[in-house]
Amino acid sequence: MSKKVILGIIGLFLFMNGCSESSNYKLMQTKNAESKKPTKVTSQSIEYRILSQDRLNIILYKNPEQNAAVALQDLGQKMNSEGILVNAAGYITMPLVGKIKVAGLTQTQAADRITEAYKTYLRTPSVYLEVMNKRIYVLGEVKNPGVVKLDKEKMTLFEALAFAGDLEDSAVRDNIIIVSNDPQNGLVMRSVDLTSFDTMNYSELMLRPNDIVYVQPDGWKEFRVASNNLTAPFETISKIASPFVTIKYLKD
């Protein structure tokens, strides 16, 4: 078989792989595109609502009466260091007042509910509440995929991508997928086009704790992977054969 025929077969193989859809490298695919159509996010749905298994940092500012101060002081250090776990039923257990349901509430609403519970024991209670385990997951075609710790209630998509080291050259930029766990609607998905400023909406760029950002690979990723896999053996053979070719050349 001539060299031209071999090169032609290799070229055809690479072309066919390049033209194929990169389905092997894509996550969150669906055969029912209509029912899974990305959902638009509204400004009202951005604010995070507490979920079961969240850990809460709760600081109670108090004007105590009688023995209330003693009970709160005993658990105060533990509450601040480890946080309070929201159980599967959506409740937390606080000293003196017992169980309080906080799942489904915003941080502000939960703080208000705890404050009301302590008014029986304290003159002017005030509560600071923050979710401790806030994070965002960035997957796909970014330089450093992984977990991004969220030190504030909200983060923009651009901030998350910056923490992940920016997009790879193989990233699809006009269809960034964001998956959120909405307490009312379950898992919801939306798409953001970073290539068009005119269609970009600020609320769509806002991320909430536990959001998943997925950057899809473009259609040429399989081509690049296939070409790398195909050229690697030839490079190895070339390195092995190089000394013998050099010796033959010197003899000639």
C-alpha positions in Angstrom: 0.0 0.0 0.0 1.5 3.4 -1.0 2.2 6.2 1.4 -0.5 8.4 -0.3 -3.2 5.8 0.3 -2.2 5.4 4.0 -2.3 9.1 4.5 -5.6 9.3 2.7 -7.2 6.7 5.0 -5.8 8.5 8.1 -7.1 11.8 6.9 -10.6 10.3 6.2 -10.7 8.8 9.6 -9.8 12.1 11.3 -12.4 14.0 9.2 -15.2 11.6 10.0 -14.4 11.8 13.7 -14.2 15.6 13.5 -17.6 15.8 11.8 -19.3 13.5 14.4 -21.1 15.0 17.3 -19.1 15.0 20.5 -21.8 13.2 22.5 -19.3 11.1 24.4 -18.0 14.2 26.0 -21.2 16.0 26.8 -23.2 15.8 30.1 -26.8 16.5 30.8 -28.1 15.3 27.4 -31.7 14.6 26.8 -33.8 13.1 24.0 -36.8 15.1 25.0 -35.5 18.6 24.2 -38.9 20.3 24.5 -39.6 19.2 28.1 -36.1 19.9 29.2 -35.9 23.3 27.6 -33.7 25.6 29.7 -35.8 27.7 32.1 -35.5 31.4 32.4 -34.6 32.6 35.9 -36.4 35.6 37.5 -35.0 38.0 39.9 -37.4 36.7 42.6 -35.9 33.2 42.3 -32.3 34.2 42.8 -32.4 34.5 46.6 -31.2 31.3 48.2 -33.6 29.2 50.3 -32.3 26.9 53.0 -32.3 23.2 52.3 -32.0 20.1 54.5 -28.4 19.1 55.2 -27.3 22.8 55.1 -25.1 23.9 58.0 -26.0 27.3 59.5 -23.9 29.7 61.4 -26.2 31.4 63.9 -25.2 34.2 66.2 -27.7 35.3 68.8 -27.3 38.8 70.2 -29.2 38.9 73.4 -30.4 40.9 76.4 -30.9 37.9 78.6 -33.2 37.4 81.5 -32.4 35.2 84.5 -30.9 31.8 83.5 -31.3 32.2 79.7 -27.8 33.5 79.5 -26.3 30.4 81.0 -27.9 28.0 78.6 -27.0 30.1 75.6 -23.4 30.5 76.7 -22.9 26.8 77.0 -23.8 26.1 73.4 -22.7 29.4 71.8 -19.1 28.3 71.0 -20.2 25.0 69.5 -22.9 26.7 67.3 -20.3 29.1 65.9 -17.6 26.6 65.2 -19.5 23.7 63.8 -22.7 25.3 62.7 -26.2 23.8 63.2 -27.3 21.1 60.8 -30.7 21.4 59.1 -32.2 17.9 59.5 -34.0 15.9 56.8 -37.4 17.3 57.9 -36.1 20.9 57.6 -35.7 21.7 61.3 -32.9 22.9 63.5 -32.7 22.5 67.2 -31.8 25.6 69.2 -31.1 25.9 73.0 -34.2 26.8 75.1 -36.6 27.1 72.2 -36.1 23.6 70.7 -37.0 22.8 67.1 -37.6 25.5 64.5 -38.4 24.8 60.8 -36.1 26.8 58.5 -36.1 24.8 55.3 -37.6 26.7 52.4 -36.9 30.1 54.0 -34.4 32.7 52.9 -31.6 33.5 55.4 -33.4 36.7 56.4 -36.7 34.9 56.9 -35.0 32.2 59.0 -33.3 34.7 61.2 -36.7 36.5 61.8 -38.3 33.2 62.7 -35.6 32.4 65.2 -35.8 35.9 66.7 -39.5 35.5 67.2 -38.9 32.2 69.0 -36.5 33.8 71.5 -38.7 36.7 72.4 -40.3 34.5 75.1 -36.9 34.3 76.9 -35.0 37.5 75.9 -36.0 41.2 76.0 -34.6 42.2 72.6 -33.2 39.2 70.7 -31.4 39.7 67.4 -30.2 36.9 65.1 -27.5 36.8 62.5 -27.7 33.7 60.2 -25.6 32.5 57.4 -25.4 29.2 55.4 -21.9 27.8 56.0 -21.6 25.2 53.2 -22.3 27.5 50.3 -20.5 26.4 47.1 -20.9 26.3 43.4 -19.7 23.4 41.1 -18.1 24.3 37.8 -17.7 21.4 35.3 -16.7 20.8 31.7 -14.5 22.9 29.4 -12.8 25.1 32.0 -9.1 25.1 33.0 -9.7 24.1 36.6 -13.1 22.4 37.1 -14.2 21.8 40.6 -15.8 23.3 43.6 -15.9 27.1 44.1 -16.5 28.2 47.7 -19.1 30.9 48.0 -18.3 33.4 50.6 -21.3 35.5 49.9 -25.0 34.8 49.1 -24.6 35.4 45.4 -22.0 35.1 42.7 -22.0 35.9 39.0 -21.3 33.4 36.3 -18.3 35.4 35.2 -16.9 35.3 38.8 -17.3 31.5 38.9 -15.6 31.0 35.5 -12.8 33.2 36.6 -12.3 31.1 39.8 -12.2 28.0 37.5 -9.4 29.5 35.4 -11.5 30.7 32.4 -12.8 28.7 29.5 -10.9 26.3 27.4 -10.5 26.8 23.7 -12.9 23.9 23.1 -15.7 25.5 25.2 -19.1 26.3 23.7 -19.6 29.9 24.7 -23.2 30.5 23.5 -24.8 27.8 25.6 -23.5 27.7 29.2 -25.8 25.4 31.2 -26.7 26.3 34.8 -28.6 23.8 36.9 -30.3 24.9 40.2 -32.2 23.1 42.9 -35.3 25.1 43.4 -37.3 24.2 46.6 -40.7 24.7 44.7 -39.8 23.3 41.2 -37.0 20.9 41.9 -34.1 20.8 39.4 -34.4 23.6 36.9 -32.0 24.3 34.0 -31.2 27.5 32.1 -28.9 28.5 29.3 -26.7 31.6 29.1 -25.2 32.9 25.9 -21.9 34.7 26.7 -21.3 35.7 23.1 -24.2 38.2 22.9 -24.3 41.2 25.1 -27.7 42.3 23.7 -29.5 39.1 24.9 -27.7 38.9 28.2 -29.8 39.4 31.3 -28.3 40.3 34.7 -30.5 38.0 36.7 -29.5 35.0 34.4 -25.9 35.6 35.3 -26.5 35.4 39.0 -25.7 32.0 40.7 -27.0 30.6 43.9 -25.4 28.2 46.4 -25.2 24.6 45.1 -25.7 25.7 41.5 -23.9 23.5 38.8 -22.3 25.4 35.9 -21.6 23.1 33.0 -19.5 24.3 30.0 -20.1 22.0 27.0 -17.4 20.9 24.6 -17.6 22.0 21.0 -18.1 19.6 18.1 -14.4 19.3 17.3 -13.3 17.9 20.7 -13.6 14.3 19.4 -11.5 15.2 16.4 -8.8 16.6 18.6 -8.8 13.7 20.9 -8.9 11.2 18.1 -6.0 12.9 16.3 -3.9 13.0 19.5 -4.6 9.3 20.0 -3.7 8.5 16.4 -0.5 10.5 16.2 0.9 9.3 19.5 1.8 5.8 18.2 3.5 7.4 15.1 5.5 9.7 17.3 6.6 6.7 19.4 7.6 4.7 16.3 9.4 7.8 15.0 11.5 8.1 18.1 12.4 4.4 18.1 13.3 4.4 14.4 15.2 7.7 14.5 18.6 6.3 15.6 18.5 3.5 13.0 17.6 6.0 10.2 20.5 8.2 11.4 22.9 5.2 11.3 21.8 4.2 7.9 22.2 7.8 6.7 25.7 7.9 8.0 26.6 4.6 6.4 25.3 5.8 3.0 
